[in-house]
């Protein structure tokens, strides 16, 4: 089972009539990297990283996806940065794990 991080968005993401502020993301897999590259070339780092984040988001509020670049594009930068920071923390923790 992959590691996850839970966080709170300052402004939230409006989905339907509700604004959702809590989020959960999971550690990225190699398959997530491939899927993100299908959506956005890695030579466009901002778009590629957002596409990767779309793969990693478990939920925002009670919404469980799928998540799209269009949805993330509606977010305030501070909220996108909060999710990116959670992803970086997951990456750091994963790199610190010792091989079995």
MMTF fields as JSON, N, C-alpha, C and O atoms, coordinates in Angstrom:
{
  "mmtfVersion": "1.0.0",
  "mmtfProducer": "UNKNOWN",
  "numBonds": 399,
  "numAtoms": 400,
  "numGroups": 100,
  "numChains": 1,
  "numModels": 1,
  "chainsPerModel": [1],
  "groupsPerChain": [100],
  "chainIdList": ["A"],
  "bondAtomList": [4, 2, 8, 6, 12, 10, 16, 14, 20, 18, 24, 22, 28, 26, 32, 30, 36, 34, 40, 38, 44, 42, 48, 46, 52, 50, 56, 54, 60, 58, 64, 62, 68, 66, 72, 70, 76, 74, 80, 78, 84, 82, 88, 86, 92, 90, 96, 94, 100, 98, 104, 102, 108, 106, 112, 110, 116, 114, 120, 118, 124, 122, 128, 126, 132, 130, 136, 134, 140, 138, 144, 142, 148, 146, 152, 150, 156, 154, 160, 158, 164, 162, 168, 166, 172, 170, 176, 174, 180, 178, 184, 182, 188, 186, 192, 190, 196, 194, 200, 198, 204, 202, 208, 206, 212, 210, 216, 214, 220, 218, 224, 222, 228, 226, 232, 230, 236, 234, 240, 238, 244, 242, 248, 246, 252, 250, 256, 254, 260, 258, 264, 262, 268, 266, 272, 270, 276, 274, 280, 278, 284, 282, 288, 286, 292, 290, 296, 294, 300, 298, 304, 302, 308, 306, 312, 310, 316, 314, 320, 318, 324, 322, 328, 326, 332, 330, 336, 334, 340, 338, 344, 342, 348, 346, 352, 350, 356, 354, 360, 358, 364, 362, 368, 366, 372, 370, 376, 374, 380, 378, 384, 382, 388, 386, 392, 390, 396, 394],
  "bondOrderList": [1, 1, 1, 1, 1, 1, 1, 1, 1, 1, 1, 1, 1, 1, 1, 1, 1, 1, 1, 1, 1, 1, 1, 1, 1, 1, 1, 1, 1, 1, 1, 1, 1, 1, 1, 1, 1, 1, 1, 1, 1, 1, 1, 1, 1, 1, 1, 1, 1, 1, 1, 1, 1, 1, 1, 1, 1, 1, 1, 1, 1, 1, 1, 1, 1, 1, 1, 1, 1, 1, 1, 1, 1, 1, 1, 1, 1, 1, 1, 1, 1, 1, 1, 1, 1, 1, 1, 1, 1, 1, 1, 1, 1, 1, 1, 1, 1, 1, 1],
  "groupList": [{"groupName": "UNK", "atomNameList": ["N", "CA", "C", "O"], "elementList": ["N", "C", "C", "O"], "formalChargeList": [0, 0, 0, 0], "bondAtomList": [1, 0, 2, 1, 3, 2], "bondOrderList": [1, 1, 2], "singleLetterCode": "X", "chemCompType": "L-PEPTIDE LINKING"}],
  "groupTypeList": [0, 0, 0, 0, 0, 0, 0, 0, 0, 0, 0, 0, 0, 0, 0, 0, 0, 0, 0, 0, 0, 0, 0, 0, 0, 0, 0, 0, 0, 0, 0, 0, 0, 0, 0, 0, 0, 0, 0, 0, 0, 0, 0, 0, 0, 0, 0, 0, 0, 0, 0, 0, 0, 0, 0, 0, 0, 0, 0, 0, 0, 0, 0, 0, 0, 0, 0, 0, 0, 0, 0, 0, 0, 0, 0, 0, 0, 0, 0, 0, 0, 0, 0, 0, 0, 0, 0, 0, 0, 0, 0, 0, 0, 0, 0, 0, 0, 0, 0, 0],
  "groupIdList": [1, 2, 3, 4, 5, 6, 7, 8, 9, 10, 11, 12, 13, 14, 15, 16, 17, 18, 19, 20, 21, 22, 23, 24, 25, 26, 27, 28, 29, 30, 31, 32, 33, 34, 35, 36, 37, 38, 39, 40, 41, 42, 43, 44, 45, 46, 47, 48, 49, 50, 51, 52, 53, 54, 55, 56, 57, 58, 59, 60, 61, 62, 63, 64, 65, 66, 67, 68, 69, 70, 71, 72, 73, 74, 75, 76, 77, 78, 79, 80, 81, 82, 83, 84, 85, 86, 87, 88, 89, 90, 91, 92, 93, 94, 95, 96, 97, 98, 99, 100],
  "secStructList": [7, 7, 7, 3, 3, 3, 3, 3, 3, 3, 3, 3, 3, 3, 3, 6, 6, 3, 3, 3, 3, 3, 3, 3, 3, 3, 7, 7, 7, 2, 2, 2, 2, 2, 2, 2, 2, 2, 2, 1, 7, 6, 6, 1, 2, 2, 2, 2, 2, 2, 2, 2, 2, 2, 2, 2, 3, 3, 3, 3, 6, 6, 5, 7, 7, 7, 7, 7, 2, 2, 2, 2, 2, 6, 1, 7, 2, 2, 2, 2, 2, 2, 2, 2, 2, 2, 2, 2, 2, 2, 2, 2, 2, 2, 2, 2, 1, 7, 7, 7],
  "xCoordList": [0.847, 0.0, 0.889, 1.875, 0.533, 1.358, 1.02, -0.084, 2.0, 1.832, 0.921, 0.845, 0.234, -0.627, -0.366, 0.181, -0.769, -0.72, -2.089, -2.744, -2.507, -3.768, -3.446, -2.538, -4.185, -3.96, -5.237, -6.309, -5.093, -6.237, -5.874, -4.793, -6.793, -6.629, -7.137, -8.147, -6.455, -6.861, -8.171, -9.07, -8.279, -9.464, -10.396, -11.613, -9.839, -10.636, -10.922, -10.56, -11.578, -11.949, -13.45, -14.011, -14.098, -15.548, -15.85, -15.413, -16.599, -17.053, -18.558, -19.047, -19.282, -20.731, -21.062, -20.57, -21.891, -22.285, -21.431, -21.573, -20.553, -19.783, -18.33, -17.744, -17.765, -16.338, -15.669, -15.999, -14.732, -14.044, -12.651, -11.929, -12.285, -10.999, -10.022, -8.816, -10.492, -9.561, -9.103, -9.834, -7.881, -7.399, -6.53, -5.961, -6.451, -5.55, -4.87, -5.526, -3.551, -2.808, -1.996, -1.709, -1.64, -0.843, 0.487, 0.672, 1.396, 2.713, 2.574, 1.734, 3.381, 3.338, 3.952, 4.898, 3.4, 3.962, 4.579, 4.368, 5.324, 5.881, 4.756, 4.864, 3.684, 2.528, 1.929, 1.456, 1.946, 1.446, 2.292, 1.762, 3.598, 4.489, 4.153, 4.089, 3.937, 3.583, 2.257, 2.128, 1.275, -0.047, 0.024, -0.623, 0.804, 0.945, 1.603, 1.237, 2.57, 3.269, 2.357, 2.571, 1.35, 0.366, -0.469, -0.909, -0.683, -1.498, -0.664, -1.12, 0.555, 1.409, 2.855, 3.344, 3.525, 4.922, 5.776, 5.512, 6.791, 7.672, 8.511, 9.167, 8.504, 9.216, 8.37, 8.798, 7.18, 6.333, 6.139, 5.106, 7.131, 7.153, 5.953, 5.52, 5.408, 4.262, 3.058, 2.383, 2.791, 1.642, 1.867, 0.948, 3.085, 3.373, 3.185, 2.579, 3.705, 3.565, 2.105, 1.704, 1.309, -0.121, -0.797, -1.665, -0.408, -0.974, -0.601, -1.417, 0.615, 1.03, 0.217, -0.22, 0.019, -0.787, -2.209, -2.793, -2.768, -4.106, -4.14, -5.151, -3.043, -2.964, -2.873, -3.375, -2.233, -1.952, -3.065, -3.117, -3.947, -4.992, -5.954, -6.541, -6.107, -7.069, -8.448, -9.445, -8.481, -9.755, -9.519, -8.491, -10.512, -10.612, -12.016, -13.007, -12.079, -13.371, -13.9, -13.177, -15.15, -15.738, -15.63, -16.045, -15.074, -14.936, -13.694, -12.606, -13.864, -12.758, -12.293, -11.575, -12.702, -12.151, -13.024, -14.133, -12.508, -11.151, -10.925, -11.861, -9.657, -9.258, -8.61, -7.92, -8.838, -8.329, -7.516, -7.58, -6.748, -6.002, -6.949, -6.631, -8.107, -9.084, -9.542, -9.736, -9.715, -10.126, -9.02, -9.278, -7.795, -6.685, -6.438, -5.993, -6.726, -6.55, -7.478, -7.222, -8.551, -9.491, -9.045, -9.626, -8.022, -7.568, -6.684, -6.036, -6.668, -5.716, -4.324, -4.176, -3.31, -1.938, -1.558, -0.898, -1.958, -1.583, -2.102, -1.441, -3.273, -3.824, -3.075, -2.8, -2.754, -1.973, -0.606, -0.114, 0.001, 1.297, 1.205, 2.147, 0.082, -0.096, -0.092, 0.504, -0.756, -0.764, 0.6, 1.028, 1.283, 2.628, 3.597, 4.475, 3.446, 4.297, 4.041, 4.978, 2.787, 2.464, 3.091, 3.596, 3.059, 3.68, 5.182, 5.759, 5.824, 7.265, 7.607, 8.625, 6.758, 6.99, 6.898, 7.708, 5.918, 5.804, 7.036, 7.56, 7.503, 8.693, 9.904, 10.682, 10.068, 11.202, 11.152, 12.171, 9.966, 9.81, 10.107, 10.731, 9.665, 9.907, 11.372, 11.859, 12.086, 13.511, 14.296, 15.372, 13.763, 14.456, 14.252, 14.991, 13.253, 12.995, 14.173, 14.776, 14.484, 15.563, 15.005, 13.913, 15.752, 15.289, 15.2, 15.968, 14.262, 14.053, 14.976, 14.96],
  "yCoordList": [-1.179, 0.0, 1.237, 1.306, 2.202, 3.388, 4.371, 4.381, 5.188, 6.2, 7.314, 7.575, 7.965, 9.096, 10.256, 10.083, 11.432, 12.649, 13.298, 13.302, 13.846, 14.569, 16.019, 16.308, 16.925, 18.34, 19.135, 18.591, 20.443, 21.348, 22.482, 23.065, 22.772, 23.864, 25.155, 25.15, 26.244, 27.536, 28.022, 28.466, 27.939, 28.435, 27.307, 27.487, 26.168, 25.016, 24.964, 25.86, 23.895, 23.661, 23.468, 22.614, 24.275, 24.16, 23.044, 23.072, 22.072, 20.964, 20.902, 20.635, 21.149, 21.258, 22.502, 23.591, 22.344, 23.483, 23.625, 24.6, 22.67, 22.657, 23.068, 22.788, 23.741, 24.057, 23.071, 23.004, 22.316, 21.275, 21.765, 22.325, 21.55, 22.061, 20.983, 21.23, 19.828, 18.777, 18.005, 17.893, 17.477, 16.663, 15.529, 15.59, 14.5, 13.381, 13.035, 12.895, 12.896, 12.445, 11.217, 10.987, 10.445, 9.245, 9.362, 10.187, 8.52, 8.473, 8.126, 7.305, 8.739, 8.481, 7.131, 6.685, 6.494, 5.257, 5.554, 6.627, 4.617, 4.772, 4.887, 5.659, 4.136, 4.219, 5.627, 6.1, 6.293, 7.668, 8.599, 9.495, 8.385, 9.197, 9.011, 9.98, 7.761, 7.484, 8.137, 8.746, 8.007, 8.581, 10.102, 10.703, 10.723, 12.184, 12.636, 13.669, 11.869, 12.233, 12.111, 12.795, 11.254, 11.153, 12.433, 12.816, 13.087, 14.304, 15.54, 16.442, 15.585, 16.763, 16.326, 15.557, 16.81, 16.475, 16.956, 18.003, 16.181, 16.554, 17.789, 18.326, 18.256, 19.5, 20.735, 21.868, 20.51, 21.58, 21.263, 20.716, 21.605, 21.12, 21.513, 20.713, 22.688, 23.081, 22.215, 21.702, 22.054, 21.256, 19.781, 19.096, 19.286, 17.895, 17.611, 16.606, 18.498, 18.294, 18.335, 17.587, 19.196, 19.232, 17.948, 17.414, 17.45, 16.196, 15.031, 14.141, 15.036, 14.005, 14.105, 13.092, 15.317, 15.518, 14.993, 14.415, 15.189, 14.647, 13.14, 12.593, 12.468, 11.019, 10.634, 9.586, 11.482, 11.167, 11.542, 11.001, 12.449, 12.882, 11.735, 11.176, 11.396, 10.376, 11.019, 10.48, 12.186, 12.885, 14.349, 14.739, 15.143, 16.522, 16.609, 16.487, 16.823, 16.732, 15.315, 14.347, 15.193, 13.868, 13.416, 12.307, 14.266, 13.932, 13.078, 13.433, 11.95, 11.014, 10.892, 9.956, 11.832, 11.869, 11.23, 10.772, 11.211, 11.577, 13.088, 13.883, 13.453, 14.853, 15.225, 14.413, 16.454, 16.908, 18.186, 18.862, 18.493, 19.746, 20.936, 21.937, 20.835, 21.911, 22.193, 23.347, 21.134, 21.312, 21.992, 22.936, 21.518, 22.122, 23.549, 24.39, 23.822, 25.165, 26.191, 27.392, 25.733, 26.63, 26.958, 27.825, 26.271, 26.461, 27.696, 28.112, 28.271, 29.333, 28.705, 27.541, 29.494, 28.968, 28.429, 27.393, 29.107, 28.68, 27.271, 26.5, 26.93, 25.591, 24.548, 23.447, 24.9, 23.988, 23.751, 22.623, 24.813, 24.687, 23.808, 23.08, 23.871, 23.025, 21.546, 20.717, 21.228, 19.829, 19.415, 18.279, 20.325, 20.016, 19.806, 18.947, 20.582, 20.403, 19.044, 18.382, 18.628, 17.302, 16.22, 15.223, 16.413, 15.442, 15.387, 14.301, 16.541, 16.568, 15.861, 15.174, 16.028, 15.335, 13.823, 13.074, 13.377, 11.94, 11.444, 10.374, 12.219, 11.83, 11.729, 10.78, 12.694, 12.685, 11.487, 10.844, 11.188, 10.023, 8.733, 7.823, 8.65, 7.462, 7.26, 6.13, 8.361, 8.277, 7.882, 7.293, 8.204, 7.892, 6.439, 5.936, 5.76, 4.367, 3.495, 3.7, 2.541, 1.604, 0.426, -0.058, -0.042, -1.208, -2.443, -2.607, -3.284, -4.519, -5.599, -6.711],
  "zCoordList": [0.0, 0.0, 0.0, 0.733, -0.821, -0.909, 0.201, 0.746, 0.511, 1.55, 1.046, -0.154, 1.978, 1.626, 2.576, 3.665, 2.137, 2.959, 2.891, 1.848, 4.019, 4.12, 4.426, 5.206, 3.818, 4.046, 3.891, 3.623, 4.066, 3.972, 3.012, 3.092, 2.118, 1.174, 1.799, 2.503, 1.552, 2.118, 1.499, 2.213, 0.194, -0.505, -0.935, -0.975, -1.252, -1.646, -3.135, -3.897, -3.518, -4.908, -4.974, -4.288, -5.813, -5.964, -6.95, -8.101, -6.481, -7.312, -7.122, -6.025, -8.195, -8.074, -7.27, -7.568, -6.256, -5.422, -4.17, -3.432, -3.927, -2.678, -2.91, -3.956, -1.906, -1.903, -0.954, 0.23, -1.49, -0.727, -0.342, -1.167, 0.912, 1.39, 1.857, 1.877, 2.223, 2.647, 1.407, 0.423, 1.477, 0.366, 0.88, 1.97, 0.061, 0.32, -0.986, -2.019, -0.941, -2.109, -1.713, -0.538, -2.718, -2.48, -3.195, -4.089, -2.779, -3.392, -4.878, -5.245, -5.718, -7.162, -7.488, -6.838, -8.5, -9.036, -10.396, -10.962, -10.904, -12.247, -13.266, -14.219, -13.081, -13.979, -13.977, -15.01, -12.829, -12.751, -13.618, -14.276, -13.615, -14.446, -15.922, -16.678, -16.326, -17.72, -18.086, -19.148, -17.204, -17.462, -17.556, -18.414, -16.68, -16.714, -18.003, -18.563, -18.473, -19.703, -20.922, -21.923, -20.849, -21.928, -22.019, -23.103, -20.881, -20.823, -21.128, -21.831, -20.605, -20.751, -20.859, -20.031, -21.862, -22.071, -20.902, -20.309, -20.588, -19.481, -19.799, -18.907, -21.061, -21.373, -21.023, -21.245, -20.48, -19.932, -18.453, -18.068, -17.615, -16.237, -15.383, -14.553, -15.549, -14.72, -15.059, -14.166, -16.348, -16.775, -16.46, -16.012, -16.69, -16.377, -14.887, -14.517, -14.031, -12.584, -12.149, -11.257, -12.768, -12.453, -12.928, -12.237, -14.101, -14.607, -13.687, -13.451, -13.175, -12.23, -10.945, -10.399, -10.472, -9.27, -9.478, -8.561, -10.67, -10.963, -10.766, -10.326, -11.087, -10.904, -9.427, -9.02, -8.635, -7.241, -6.267, -5.162, -6.65, -5.727, -5.464, -6.391, -4.212, -3.791, -3.678, -4.158, -3.031, -2.859, -2.544, -1.99, -2.918, -2.456, -1.887, -2.607, -0.577, 0.101, -0.059, 0.178, -0.459, -0.666, -2.116, -2.452, -2.978, -4.395, -4.587, -4.132, -5.263, -5.444, -6.896, -7.246, -7.729, -9.068, -10.125, -9.852, -11.316, -11.688, -11.643, -11.74, -11.494, -11.441, -12.77, -13.386, -13.203, -14.496, -14.328, -13.301, -15.371, -15.367, -15.282, -14.641, -15.922, -15.86, -14.445, -14.064, -13.665, -12.265, -11.472, -10.726, -11.629, -10.888, -11.347, -10.565, -12.61, -13.138, -12.503, -12.587, -11.868, -11.192, -9.77, -9.117, -9.297, -7.922, -7.795, -8.755, -6.605, -6.283, -6.198, -5.825, -6.548, -6.521, -5.154, -5.062, -4.096, -2.745, -2.458, -1.762, -2.985, -2.771, -3.601, -3.125, -4.828, -5.657, -5.016, -4.993, -4.5, -3.833, -2.583, -2.27, -1.869, -0.675, -1.064, -0.377, -2.163, -2.603, -3.133, -2.928, -3.811, -4.289, -3.132, -3.208, -2.063, -0.878, -0.239, 0.207, -0.194, 0.348, -0.52, -0.004, -1.838, -2.747, -2.51, -2.469, -2.354, -2.108, -0.801, -0.713, 0.217, 1.488, 1.289, 1.836, 0.512, 0.221, -0.521, -0.212, -1.502, -2.258, -1.341, -1.443, -0.45, 0.477, 1.406, 1.66, 1.911, 2.793, 2.036, 2.582, 0.785, -0.017, -0.318, -0.327, -0.566, -0.838, 0.409, 0.308, 1.575, 2.83, 3.256, 4.101, 2.679, 3.043, 2.631, 1.578, 3.46, 3.179, 2.389, 2.688, 1.373, 0.609, 1.503, 2.45, 1.179, 1.969, 1.481, 2.01]
}
